[in-house]
Amino acid sequence: MEKIRVGLNLEQLLLRPSGGIGRYSAELARLLPVSGSAAGDDGVEVVGFVSRHRAASVVKSYAAFGLVGDSAPETVRISLPRPVLFDCWGVLGRPKLSSLSRRLAAVDIVHAPSLAVPPHPKSAPLVVTVHDAAPLIHPETYPRRGRWFHERGFAATARRADLVIAPTQAAAEEIMEFTDISADRIRIVPHGVTDRPVVPGLLKQVRTDLELGEEPFVLWVGTLEPRKNLPVLVEAFHSVLAARDLPHRLVLAGPKGWLSTASSLEHPAAGLEGRVCVAGELTDEQLVALYSGADLMVLPSRHEGFGLPVLEAMTQGTAVLCSDIPVLREVGGEAAAYAPVDDAASLGEAMVELLRDDFERERLGGAGKKRAEKFSWRQCASLTRAVYHEALGG
């Protein structure tokens, strides 16, 4: 079977923060070229494309995801800056990729791993990954331009996509409910997780850098934005503070997102001075170290498309407590503990119970490691390649 040439939008890798979509895009770029080996075909040739950036900026951004040397895909740099390009795609439906580069004109299929959906050549089917319908379900958590961008992206996907990839069944169901994308076009392709080893001595260094000392801590990881429900988490942490036998601190690790939540944390954080550490954006290696050292990872999100931090914590054998929402139930299964969404009192009670119960945390940690083994980026790339074959009529 001949190699498929895919035009893959890699603009997300140059965004800050790049979030889970950046990780997803990078892993596809890395693994699609070798995804066909087990199936007996020649895999996929990736032709990436991004908006106007200096070559050095592209190289640096790719390197942050480990895309260096032979693993870095060939990339076409379009001459338009990101805001202009996205506006033209969203409003005018142009320029088409085929008019921008001979290499892009020659691709067999186009894949948009986010809602930045390019006008594609008629000869090349379009696959779009829609991670969730959060901008339509919780529009209040996005700024006006963000809502506009996503509305245009959903509309373009509904009109033009041959097939749509969703990371979970829960995400697929909300996509069907809140958009005009029908079930017959949606394929479920779960994300993966990388089981990274802890760099020796790095946890101690991170503790020093964050002034954590030797105190135990509870960890949250993600992009700081309203749907992540950080005020509820911080309010719930008051229960840990009230339990005088628990000396834990709360570490918040992640970059600022669509809307900074710093001001919204001020009120619930009152009285927690010195107990909450806002670590900001960290490297993958630093995050792995924190996952490995945490007594508990808590994800109280109001909405998720997949919830990568759940699996990332599980790979390190760390117990996970998260919101009882369908997508996190689907990903975490029986290997995580759950608390009602938006209920700070119940979340706080669950945190205290788990922090006092070493046996239960150890049980969850062991179950989590087994659960995480079911998800791999290599499998994600292989299933994505199968979607390409289907879109091409294979």
HUHUFEN-V752865 format. One record per backbone hydrogen bond with DSSP energy under -1.0 kcal/mol. CO is the residue of the C=O (numbers start at 1). NH is the residue of the N-H. E is the energy in kcal/mol with one decimal. If there is no record, write none. Layout:
<<CO,NH,E> <CO,NH,E>>
This chain:
<<1,42,-1.4> <4,45,-3.6> <5,108,-2.6> <5,109,-1.6> <6,47,-3.0> <7,111,-2.8> <8,49,-1.8> <10,13,-1.4> <11,14,-1.9> <12,15,-1.1> <18,22,-1.8> <19,23,-1.5> <20,24,-2.5> <21,25,-2.7> <22,26,-2.5> <23,27,-2.4> <24,28,-2.0> <25,29,-2.3> <26,30,-2.1> <27,31,-2.5> <28,32,-2.7> <31,34,-1.1> <32,35,-1.4> <34,37,-1.0> <36,41,-2.0> <43,4,-2.0> <45,6,-2.6> <47,8,-1.7> <48,76,-3.0> <49,10,-2.1> <50,78,-3.0> <54,58,-1.8> <55,59,-2.4> <56,60,-2.4> <57,61,-2.5> <58,62,-2.7> <59,63,-2.4> <60,64,-1.4> <62,65,-1.6> <62,67,-2.5> <63,66,-1.9> <66,68,-1.4> <68,71,-1.8> <69,72,-1.2> <74,48,-2.9> <76,50,-2.3> <80,52,-2.5> <81,85,-2.8> <82,86,-2.9> <83,87,-2.1> <84,88,-2.6> <85,89,-2.6> <86,90,-2.6> <87,91,-2.8> <88,92,-1.3> <88,93,-1.5> <88,94,-1.3> <96,99,-1.6> <97,100,-1.6> <97,101,-1.0> <101,105,-2.0> <102,106,-1.1> <104,107,-1.0> <109,7,-2.8> <110,127,-2.9> <111,9,-2.0> <112,129,-2.8> <115,117,-1.5> <119,97,-2.2> <121,124,-1.6> <125,110,-2.7> <126,162,-2.5> <126,163,-1.5> <127,112,-2.6> <128,165,-2.4> <133,136,-1.5> <133,137,-1.9> <134,138,-3.5> <138,141,-1.9> <139,142,-1.8> <143,147,-2.4> <144,148,-2.3> <145,149,-2.7> <146,150,-2.3> <147,151,-2.6> <148,152,-2.3> <149,153,-2.2> <150,154,-2.9> <151,155,-2.2> <152,156,-2.7> <153,157,-2.3> <154,158,-2.5> <155,159,-2.0> <156,160,-2.8> <157,161,-1.8> <163,128,-1.8> <164,187,-3.0> <165,130,-2.4> <166,189,-2.5> <168,172,-2.0> <169,173,-2.3> <170,174,-1.7> <171,175,-2.2> <172,176,-2.2> <173,177,-1.8> <174,178,-2.4> <175,179,-1.4> <182,185,-1.6> <183,186,-1.4> <185,164,-3.3> <187,166,-2.4> <194,196,-1.4> <199,202,-2.3> <201,205,-1.5> <202,206,-3.0> <203,207,-2.7> <204,208,-2.0> <205,209,-2.8> <206,210,-2.5> <207,212,-2.9> <208,211,-1.1> <212,215,-1.6> <216,249,-1.7> <217,295,-2.4> <218,251,-3.0> <219,298,-2.8> <220,253,-2.7> <223,225,-1.0> <224,257,-2.6> <225,228,-2.1> <226,229,-2.0> <227,302,-3.1> <227,303,-1.1> <229,233,-1.7> <230,234,-2.9> <231,235,-2.4> <232,236,-2.5> <233,237,-1.7> <235,238,-1.3> <236,239,-1.8> <237,241,-2.0> <238,242,-2.3> <239,243,-1.3> <242,244,-1.4> <243,246,-2.5> <249,218,-3.2> <250,277,-3.4> <251,220,-2.4> <252,279,-2.3> <253,222,-2.0> <255,224,-3.2> <261,265,-1.1> <265,269,-1.9> <267,270,-1.5> <269,272,-2.6> <272,275,-2.9> <275,250,-3.2> <277,252,-3.1> <280,254,-1.1> <283,287,-2.4> <284,288,-2.4> <285,289,-1.9> <286,290,-2.2> <287,291,-3.0> <288,292,-2.4> <289,293,-1.4> <290,294,-1.4> <296,219,-2.9> <297,321,-2.6> <299,323,-2.2> <307,310,-1.4> <308,312,-2.6> <309,313,-2.4> <310,314,-1.9> <311,315,-2.2> <313,318,-2.0> <314,317,-2.0> <319,297,-2.5> <320,337,-2.8> <321,299,-2.4> <322,339,-1.8> <323,325,-1.9> <325,329,-2.0> <326,330,-2.3> <327,331,-1.9> <328,332,-2.9> <329,333,-2.1> <332,335,-1.9> <337,322,-2.5> <339,324,-2.3> <340,343,-1.3> <343,347,-2.4> <344,348,-2.7> <345,349,-2.2> <346,350,-2.3> <347,351,-2.2> <348,352,-2.3> <349,353,-2.3> <350,354,-2.2> <351,355,-2.6> <352,356,-1.6> <357,361,-2.1> <358,362,-2.2> <359,363,-2.4> <360,364,-2.7> <361,365,-2.4> <362,366,-2.2> <363,367,-2.5> <364,368,-2.7> <365,369,-1.8> <366,370,-1.5> <367,371,-2.2> <368,372,-2.8> <369,373,-1.1> <371,374,-1.7> <372,375,-1.9> <376,380,-1.9> <377,381,-2.7> <378,382,-2.3> <379,383,-2.7> <380,384,-2.0> <381,385,-2.4> <382,386,-1.6> <383,387,-1.6> <384,388,-2.1> <385,389,-2.2> <386,390,-2.2> <387,391,-2.7> <388,392,-2.0> <389,394,-3.5> <390,393,-1.6>>
